[in-house]
Amino acid sequence: MIIRGGNVVFKNGVEKKDILVKNGKIQKIADYIPADGGEEINAEGLHVFPGLIDMHVHLREPGFERKEEIESGAKAAVKGGFTQICCMPNTNPVLDNKVAVSYVKYRGKEVGLCKIHPIGAITKGEKGEEMAAIASMKKAGAVAISDDGVAVKNARLMRLAMEYAKGFGIKCLCHCEDKDLVDGGVVHEGLSATIAGLKGIPRAAEDVIIAREISLAETLDTPVHICHVSTYSGVRMIRDAKKAGIKVTAETCPHYFAATDEIILGYDTNTKVNPPIREEIDKQAILEGLKDGTLDCIVTDHAPHHADDKNVEYNLAAFGISGIETSFGFAITYLYKAGVLTLPELAERMSYNPAKILGLEGGEIKEGEVADFAIASLDEEWTVDNSKFLSKGKNTPFNGYKLNGVVKYTVVDGEVKYGESALAQKEGSKTKTIRVCGVKMKDKE
């Protein structure tokens, strides 16, 4: 394959180049590469990003297939420009053993779209009582451990998990939430919650666990990763910890840099997410944290739900936003177009840093690297329409939002998985190709 004439987003700048791909790897990058009779993608006027990596996704399978399946989640991922996604363990059964982890790994390969990396649970059943089988899960393919959805309440157990994970070269991804401080809250504790008559969740519910994890990381000299940061005070603590040399990394999500808690005033249950969308001061701190590198990664926290889970009273509705198909558009519109991040910085937050933190291949465009790309038009405007989502989860509060940034092709290991190929598949192929809404899938003959 040759990707022809695209504006390639490198680590240190953007240059118009041709890219030659062979055997799933980037073989050559040059001003011009002669045609060799293989497949070509005309990327004139488009930008070529390293394949996006989402290190925080909920695929729901096994157990909650009515909300999402590995196949539907993978289709949504490649539509969104993601070539690798990491799925959280809060399924049923929980991904707390090698069999469950192996199942997800196998299903991901069987679907054959993006690369799917399971994240194992820290504790058995995510109950916070007994450590899960970390060694065997790592051997089965788990790239990290997390009890996402619940924080490990026992600080001693969290310490042991961090030490054990360090020994296997993987990280703890920490959902920071003190349930006692949440105390049944459903939105951010502030003026909007008071106006809406909904019980609030204070910043402290997130911040006290962030502080604990940072303290443990410092005590143990062990890396730790903080999930979905939403508070200005959390950003401040992480920034100070990094300045002190503590091994902490962190992530945030589009809904925290694109919205404020005023969005809840319409009582749309699709605005209910955990941690909650907070105030303007938090939004500005998140933007500044992304700009100065305090926040290393942009993730989606893609949390698809069945319509029945949201079509209830606000207090009873499930937490979560389906965001994997809108994340790139929000990043281009609210970060790049707004002058917060350059394109190389955006690629760093959405590709390079997630790969580095989790020890994954990819994340950068250079010769010899894996041929994973997201090829996009940055100026093209589109309107969010959840009826067109490939994910089973249609739960977004951003329906009708106008965004820039349209993914035209997603290439995984040198194969087009989303978008139309420039040349038909060669005759004599043993694999038949079918297309579903632009997603390219293998169908065993």
C-alpha positions as CSV (number, residue, x, y, z in Angstrom):
1,M,0.0,0.0,0.0
2,I,1.1,3.6,-0.7
3,I,-0.6,6.4,1.2
4,R,-0.1,9.2,-1.3
5,G,0.5,12.9,-0.6
6,G,-1.0,13.2,2.9
7,N,0.0,15.8,5.5
8,V,1.7,13.3,7.8
9,V,1.6,14.1,11.6
10,F,5.0,13.3,12.9
11,K,6.2,13.6,16.5
12,N,7.9,17.0,15.8
13,G,5.8,18.4,13.0
14,V,3.6,18.0,9.9
15,E,5.0,17.3,6.5
16,K,3.5,16.3,3.1
17,K,4.9,12.8,2.4
18,D,4.2,9.5,0.7
19,I,4.2,6.4,2.9
20,L,5.0,2.9,1.7
21,V,3.6,0.0,3.6
22,K,4.7,-3.6,3.3
23,N,3.8,-6.6,5.5
24,G,2.0,-4.4,8.0
25,K,4.9,-2.1,8.6
26,I,6.0,1.3,7.4
27,Q,8.8,0.5,5.0
28,K,9.5,4.0,3.7
29,I,8.5,7.6,4.1
30,A,9.5,10.0,1.2
31,D,8.5,13.0,-0.8
32,Y,7.5,10.6,-3.6
33,I,7.3,6.9,-3.9
34,P,6.8,5.3,-7.3
35,A,3.7,3.2,-7.8
36,D,4.3,-0.6,-7.6
37,G,0.9,-1.9,-8.6
38,G,-0.4,-2.3,-5.0
39,E,-3.2,-0.5,-3.3
40,E,-3.1,3.3,-3.0
41,I,-4.9,5.8,-0.9
42,N,-5.1,9.3,-2.2
43,A,-4.5,11.4,0.9
44,E,-4.2,14.8,-0.9
45,G,-5.6,17.4,1.4
46,L,-6.0,15.0,4.3
47,H,-4.0,14.5,7.4
48,V,-2.4,11.2,8.3
49,F,-2.2,10.5,12.1
50,P,-0.7,7.6,13.8
51,G,-3.5,5.2,14.6
52,L,-5.5,6.5,17.6
53,I,-5.3,4.4,20.8
54,D,-8.1,4.5,23.4
55,M,-6.8,3.1,26.7
56,H,-10.2,3.3,28.4
57,V,-13.2,1.6,26.7
58,H,-16.1,-0.5,27.9
59,L,-17.1,-3.2,25.4
60,R,-19.6,-4.9,27.8
61,E,-19.0,-8.4,26.4
62,P,-19.2,-10.9,28.1
63,G,-22.5,-10.5,30.0
64,F,-23.9,-7.2,28.8
65,E,-24.2,-7.7,25.1
66,R,-27.6,-5.8,25.0
67,K,-25.4,-2.6,25.6
68,E,-22.5,-3.4,23.4
69,E,-20.6,-6.3,21.8
70,I,-16.9,-6.6,21.0
71,E,-17.9,-6.6,17.3
72,S,-20.1,-3.5,17.5
73,G,-17.6,-1.7,19.7
74,A,-14.8,-2.5,17.2
75,K,-16.9,-1.2,14.3
76,A,-17.5,2.1,16.2
77,A,-13.8,2.3,17.1
78,V,-12.5,2.1,13.5
79,K,-15.1,4.6,12.4
80,G,-13.7,6.9,15.1
81,G,-10.1,6.4,13.8
82,F,-9.0,4.0,16.6
83,T,-6.6,1.2,15.7
84,Q,-6.1,0.0,19.2
85,I,-8.5,0.0,22.2
86,C,-8.2,-1.3,25.7
87,C,-11.3,-2.6,27.4
88,M,-12.1,-2.4,31.1
89,P,-12.9,-5.5,33.1
90,N,-16.3,-4.6,34.6
91,T,-18.1,-7.2,32.5
92,N,-20.1,-10.2,33.7
93,P,-18.2,-12.3,34.6
94,V,-15.5,-9.8,35.5
95,L,-12.2,-10.0,33.6
96,D,-10.4,-11.2,36.7
97,N,-8.8,-14.5,35.4
98,K,-6.9,-15.8,32.4
99,V,-9.9,-17.5,30.8
100,A,-12.0,-14.3,30.7
101,V,-9.0,-12.3,29.5
102,S,-8.3,-14.9,26.8
103,Y,-11.9,-14.8,25.6
104,V,-11.8,-11.1,25.0
105,K,-8.4,-11.3,23.3
106,Y,-9.7,-14.2,21.0
107,R,-13.0,-12.4,20.1
108,G,-11.0,-9.3,19.2
109,K,-8.9,-11.2,16.8
110,E,-11.9,-13.1,15.4
111,V,-13.7,-9.8,14.6
112,G,-10.6,-8.6,12.8
113,L,-11.0,-4.8,12.9
114,C,-9.0,-2.9,15.5
115,K,-6.6,-4.4,18.0
116,I,-8.3,-5.1,21.3
117,H,-6.3,-5.3,24.5
118,P,-8.1,-6.6,27.7
119,I,-7.5,-4.9,31.0
120,G,-7.7,-7.3,34.0
121,A,-9.3,-6.5,37.3
122,I,-7.2,-5.6,40.3
123,T,-9.4,-7.6,42.7
124,K,-11.6,-10.7,42.3
125,G,-15.0,-9.7,41.1
126,E,-14.0,-6.0,41.5
127,K,-15.1,-6.5,45.1
128,G,-12.0,-5.0,46.7
129,E,-11.4,-7.9,49.0
130,E,-8.9,-10.3,47.4
131,M,-6.3,-9.7,44.7
132,A,-7.0,-11.2,41.3
133,A,-4.6,-13.5,39.4
134,I,-2.5,-10.8,38.0
135,A,0.3,-13.0,36.7
136,S,-1.9,-15.3,34.7
137,M,-3.9,-12.4,33.3
138,K,-0.8,-10.7,32.1
139,K,0.3,-14.0,30.4
140,A,-3.1,-14.2,28.8
141,G,-2.8,-10.8,27.3
142,A,-3.9,-8.2,29.9
143,V,-2.0,-4.9,29.3
144,A,-2.9,-3.3,32.7
145,I,-5.1,-3.9,35.7
146,S,-8.0,-1.8,37.0
147,D,-11.1,-2.1,39.1
148,D,-12.6,0.6,36.9
149,G,-16.1,1.5,38.0
150,V,-15.1,1.2,41.6
151,A,-12.0,2.3,43.6
152,V,-10.1,-0.2,45.6
153,K,-11.2,0.9,49.1
154,N,-8.6,-0.9,51.1
155,A,-5.4,1.1,50.8
156,R,-3.2,-1.8,51.9
157,L,-4.6,-4.0,49.1
158,M,-4.0,-1.2,46.6
159,R,-0.4,-1.0,47.8
160,L,0.1,-4.7,47.3
161,A,-1.5,-4.6,43.8
162,M,0.7,-1.7,42.8
163,E,3.8,-3.6,44.0
164,Y,2.7,-6.8,42.3
165,A,1.9,-5.0,39.0
166,K,5.3,-3.4,39.0
167,G,6.9,-6.8,39.1
168,F,5.1,-7.8,36.0
169,G,5.8,-4.6,34.1
170,I,2.2,-3.4,34.0
171,K,0.4,-0.5,35.5
172,C,-2.6,0.0,37.8
173,L,-5.2,2.3,36.1
174,C,-7.0,3.9,39.0
175,H,-10.7,4.9,39.1
176,C,-10.6,7.5,41.9
177,E,-13.8,7.7,43.8
178,D,-14.6,7.6,47.5
179,K,-18.1,6.1,47.6
180,D,-18.8,7.5,51.1
181,L,-18.3,11.0,49.9
182,V,-20.3,10.3,46.7
183,D,-23.2,9.4,49.1
184,G,-25.7,8.8,46.3
185,G,-24.8,11.8,44.3
186,V,-25.6,11.8,40.5
187,V,-24.1,15.1,39.2
188,H,-21.4,17.6,40.2
189,E,-22.1,19.3,43.5
190,G,-22.6,23.0,42.5
191,L,-25.1,25.6,41.4
192,S,-26.5,23.5,38.6
193,A,-27.2,20.6,40.9
194,T,-29.0,22.9,43.3
195,I,-31.1,24.4,40.5
196,A,-31.9,21.0,39.1
197,G,-32.7,19.5,42.5
198,L,-30.3,16.7,42.0
199,K,-27.9,15.4,44.7
200,G,-24.3,16.4,44.0
201,I,-20.9,14.7,44.0
202,P,-18.1,16.9,45.5
203,R,-14.7,17.2,44.0
204,A,-13.3,15.7,47.1
205,A,-14.8,12.3,46.3
206,E,-12.4,12.1,43.4
207,D,-9.5,14.1,44.9
208,V,-9.0,12.1,48.1
209,I,-8.3,8.9,46.1
210,I,-6.1,10.7,43.6
211,A,-4.1,11.9,46.6
212,R,-3.9,8.4,48.0
213,E,-2.7,6.9,44.7
214,I,-0.1,9.6,44.3
215,S,1.1,9.0,47.9
216,L,1.4,5.3,47.3
217,A,3.3,5.8,44.0
218,E,5.8,8.0,45.8
219,T,6.2,5.7,48.8
220,L,6.7,2.6,46.5
221,D,8.5,4.5,43.7
222,T,6.0,2.7,41.5
223,P,4.2,4.1,38.4
224,V,0.4,4.7,38.7
225,H,-2.1,6.0,36.2
226,I,-5.1,8.1,37.1
227,C,-8.3,7.6,35.1
228,H,-10.7,10.2,33.7
229,V,-9.6,13.3,35.7
230,S,-12.4,15.8,36.0
231,T,-11.5,18.3,38.7
232,Y,-9.2,21.4,38.8
233,S,-7.8,20.2,42.1
234,G,-7.0,16.8,40.7
235,V,-5.1,18.4,37.8
236,R,-3.2,20.6,40.3
237,M,-2.2,17.5,42.4
238,I,-1.0,15.6,39.4
239,R,1.0,18.6,38.2
240,D,2.7,19.0,41.5
241,A,3.4,15.3,41.8
242,K,5.1,15.2,38.4
243,K,7.2,18.2,39.3
244,A,8.3,16.3,42.4
245,G,9.4,13.4,40.2
246,I,6.6,11.0,41.3
247,K,5.8,8.4,38.6
248,V,2.2,9.4,37.8
249,T,0.4,9.6,34.5
250,A,-3.2,10.7,33.9
251,E,-6.0,10.9,31.3
252,T,-9.2,12.9,30.7
253,C,-12.1,12.7,28.3
254,P,-13.8,15.0,25.7
255,H,-16.8,15.6,27.9
256,Y,-14.6,17.2,30.5
257,F,-13.0,19.7,28.2
258,A,-16.0,20.4,26.0
259,A,-18.9,20.9,28.5
260,T,-19.8,22.2,31.9
261,D,-22.4,21.0,34.5
262,E,-25.0,23.4,33.0
263,I,-25.6,20.7,30.5
264,I,-27.6,18.8,33.2
265,L,-30.3,21.4,33.4
266,G,-32.3,19.8,30.7
267,Y,-32.5,16.6,32.7
268,D,-31.2,14.6,29.8
269,T,-30.0,11.4,31.4
270,N,-27.3,11.1,28.7
271,T,-25.4,13.8,30.6
272,K,-25.1,11.5,33.6
273,V,-21.5,10.3,33.7
274,N,-19.0,9.2,36.4
275,P,-17.1,11.3,37.4
276,P,-19.6,14.0,36.6
277,I,-19.2,16.9,34.2
278,R,-18.1,19.8,36.4
279,E,-17.9,23.6,36.3
280,E,-16.1,26.1,34.1
281,I,-13.1,26.3,36.5
282,D,-12.6,22.5,36.1
283,K,-13.0,22.6,32.3
284,Q,-10.4,25.4,32.0
285,A,-8.0,23.4,34.3
286,I,-8.5,20.3,32.1
287,L,-7.6,22.3,29.0
288,E,-4.6,23.8,30.7
289,G,-3.6,20.3,31.9
290,L,-3.7,18.9,28.4
291,K,-1.8,21.9,27.1
292,D,1.1,21.7,29.5
293,G,1.3,17.9,29.6
294,T,0.0,17.3,33.1
295,L,-2.7,15.2,31.5
296,D,-0.9,12.7,29.3
297,C,-3.8,11.1,27.4
298,I,-7.2,11.7,25.9
299,V,-9.5,8.7,26.3
300,T,-13.2,8.2,25.6
301,D,-14.4,6.2,28.6
302,H,-16.8,4.9,26.0
303,A,-19.7,3.6,28.1
304,P,-22.5,2.4,25.8
305,H,-25.9,1.6,27.3
306,H,-29.2,0.2,26.1
307,A,-31.9,2.8,25.7
308,D,-33.8,1.3,28.6
309,D,-30.9,2.1,30.9
310,K,-31.2,5.8,30.2
311,N,-35.0,6.2,29.5
312,V,-35.8,6.5,33.3
313,E,-35.7,9.1,36.0
314,Y,-32.3,10.9,36.3
315,N,-31.5,9.4,39.7
316,L,-32.1,5.8,38.4
317,A,-30.3,6.2,35.0
318,A,-27.0,4.4,34.3
319,F,-23.8,6.5,34.3
320,G,-22.0,6.8,31.0
321,I,-21.6,8.4,27.6
322,S,-21.0,6.6,24.3
323,G,-18.1,8.5,22.9
324,I,-15.7,6.5,20.7
325,E,-17.2,7.8,17.5
326,T,-17.2,11.5,18.5
327,S,-13.8,11.8,20.4
328,F,-11.7,12.7,17.4
329,G,-14.2,15.4,16.3
330,F,-14.2,16.9,19.8
331,A,-10.4,16.9,19.9
332,I,-10.1,18.6,16.6
333,T,-12.8,21.2,17.3
334,Y,-12.1,22.0,21.0
335,L,-8.4,21.5,21.1
336,Y,-6.7,21.9,17.7
337,K,-9.1,24.5,16.1
338,A,-9.3,26.3,19.5
339,G,-5.5,26.6,19.6
340,V,-5.0,24.5,22.7
341,L,-2.9,21.8,21.1
342,T,-0.9,21.5,17.9
343,L,-1.5,18.4,15.7
344,P,1.7,16.7,16.9
345,E,0.6,17.4,20.5
346,L,-2.8,16.0,19.8
347,A,-1.3,12.9,18.3
348,E,0.9,12.6,21.3
349,R,-2.1,12.7,23.7
350,M,-4.2,10.3,21.5
351,S,-1.6,7.9,20.2
352,Y,2.0,8.1,21.4
353,N,1.4,8.5,25.1
354,P,-1.2,5.7,25.5
355,A,1.2,3.4,23.6
356,K,4.1,4.4,25.8
357,I,2.2,4.1,29.1
358,L,0.9,0.6,28.3
359,G,3.9,-0.7,26.4
360,L,1.9,-1.1,23.1
361,E,3.3,-1.1,19.6
362,G,2.5,1.9,17.4
363,G,1.6,5.5,18.5
364,E,4.1,7.1,16.1
365,I,4.7,7.4,12.3
366,K,8.2,6.3,11.5
367,E,10.0,3.8,9.3
368,G,9.9,0.3,10.8
369,E,6.9,1.1,12.9
370,V,3.5,-0.8,12.7
371,A,1.3,0.6,9.8
372,D,-1.6,1.9,11.9
373,F,-3.1,5.2,10.6
374,A,-6.1,7.4,11.0
375,I,-6.5,9.5,7.8
376,A,-8.8,12.5,8.3
377,S,-10.2,15.7,6.9
378,L,-9.8,18.4,9.5
379,D,-11.9,21.2,8.0
380,E,-14.9,19.2,7.0
381,E,-17.9,19.9,9.3
382,W,-20.3,17.2,10.5
383,T,-23.2,17.0,12.9
384,V,-23.4,14.4,15.6
385,D,-26.3,12.1,14.9
386,N,-26.5,9.1,17.3
387,S,-28.9,7.3,14.9
388,K,-25.8,6.8,12.7
389,F,-23.6,5.4,15.5
390,L,-22.2,1.9,14.8
391,S,-22.0,1.4,18.5
392,K,-25.1,-0.2,20.1
393,G,-24.9,2.6,22.6
394,K,-26.7,5.7,21.3
395,N,-26.3,7.5,24.6
396,T,-24.7,10.9,23.9
397,P,-25.6,14.3,25.3
398,F,-24.0,15.9,22.2
399,N,-26.6,15.0,19.6
400,G,-26.8,17.9,17.1
401,Y,-23.4,19.3,18.0
402,K,-21.4,20.5,14.9
403,L,-17.8,19.3,14.9
404,N,-14.8,19.4,12.6
405,G,-12.6,16.4,11.8
406,V,-13.9,13.5,9.8
407,V,-12.1,10.2,9.7
408,K,-11.9,9.0,6.1
409,Y,-9.8,5.9,6.5
410,T,-8.6,3.8,9.4
411,V,-5.7,1.5,8.5
412,V,-4.7,-1.4,10.9
413,D,-1.5,-3.3,10.2
414,G,-1.5,-2.0,6.6
415,E,-5.1,-3.0,5.9
416,V,-8.0,-0.5,5.4
417,K,-10.6,-1.3,8.1
418,Y,-12.7,1.8,7.6
419,G,-13.2,3.7,4.4
420,E,-13.2,2.7,0.7
421,S,-10.1,1.1,-0.8
422,A,-8.6,2.8,-3.8
423,L,-8.2,-0.5,-5.6
424,A,-10.3,-3.7,-5.6
425,Q,-8.9,-6.6,-3.7
426,K,-6.6,-8.7,-5.8
427,E,-8.0,-11.8,-7.5
428,G,-7.3,-15.1,-6.0
429,S,-7.6,-13.9,-2.4
430,K,-8.8,-16.5,0.0
431,T,-10.7,-14.0,2.0
432,K,-14.0,-12.4,0.9
433,T,-14.5,-8.8,1.9
434,I,-17.8,-7.3,3.0
435,R,-18.6,-3.7,3.9
436,V,-20.9,-2.6,6.6
437,C,-21.3,1.2,6.7
438,G,-17.8,1.7,5.5
439,V,-16.3,-0.8,7.9
440,K,-14.3,-3.6,6.3
441,M,-14.6,-7.0,7.8
442,K,-13.4,-10.5,7.0
443,D,-16.0,-13.1,6.4
444,K,-14.7,-16.7,6.5
445,E,-15.6,-18.6,3.3
